[in-house]
Amino acid sequence: MKDDFAYIKKTWHSHADMPVPNYEQLQSEIAHLRRQKKNCVVLWSSEVILFSVFIIGYVVYTDELNSIYKSISEFILLFTSIYLFRYSWKTITRQKKEYLLNSRDFIRSLSERDKSDISTPVFKGCLCISFLMIALFFYFLDDLLLSRNGLIVSEVVLVAGLVLLWGIVKPVYVKRRERINKAFVQRINIILKQLNAS
């Protein structure tokens, strides 16, 4: 009985002392993913927040209520900027929560979210750009009404810009995001399998 216990103890310690294959490399890769994602999210969100604050400050400071078209432009700018600010702040808050997760949960959360619909953020981005373009059109509409040709040209430019944005830029960007996302998800799944095996 004593010999059996000694054998079990010896076997237990031998397995406990065995290092997980590529464990250090795996943890280093997960730490790199954490930093990469954090830097990307914080940089992008900070830029959008600064842009939103600048636009909100501009609208509040100028407050041109003497022109109906400029007022419409400022309202569009204000609501778009508030939406961008809120969206970016929520993104940073979600990133902070993700950063506090352990390695396994962090990788699992990346895998689950990056498999979801990636066209929604692109759609929101294009929608905000469209509103900014329309706001710019309304801002200069008072001057454009003085010239019929100028008004026609500006309307054509606005419509062409919207068609270009939704018909060409959006599909190209969605395909690019899908290609990058596919490679990223494959790498995440490999790391997740290694974590499950460890």
DATA-V462958 format. One line per field, one symbol per residue. ss: DSSP state (h for helix, s for strand, l for the rest). psi: psi as a letter, one per 20 degrees, with the letter a starting at -180 (. if undefined). burial: + if it has 16 or more other ideal C-beta (glycine too) atoms within 10 Angstrom, else -. A space follows every 10 residues. Layout:
# DATA-V462958
ss = ???
psi = ???
burial = ???
This chain:
# DATA-V462958
ss = lhhhhhhhhh hhhhhhllll llhhhhhhhh hhhhhhhhhh hhhhhhhhhh hhhhhhhhhh hhlllllhhh hhhhhhhhhh hhhhhhhhhh hhhhhhhhhl llhhhhhhhh hhhhllllhh hhhhhhhhhh hhhhhhhhhl hhhhlllhhh hhhhhhhhhh hhhhhhhhhh hhhhhhhhhh hhhhhhhhhh hhhhhhhl
psi = ghhgghgggg gghhhhipqp pkgghghhhg hggggggggg gggghgghgg gggggggggh ggmniiphhh ggghgggghg ggggggghgh ggghhgghhi qrgghghghg gghiiapiig hgggghgghg hhghggghhj hghhihpggh ggghgggggg ggggghhggg hghggghggg hghghggghg ggghghh.
burial = ---------- ---------- -----+--++ --++--+--- +---+--++- -+--++--+- --------++ ++++-+++-+ +--++-++-- ++--+--+-- --+--+++-+ ---------- -+--++-+++ ++-++++++- +--+------ ---+---+-- +---+----+ ---+------ ---+---+-- +--++---
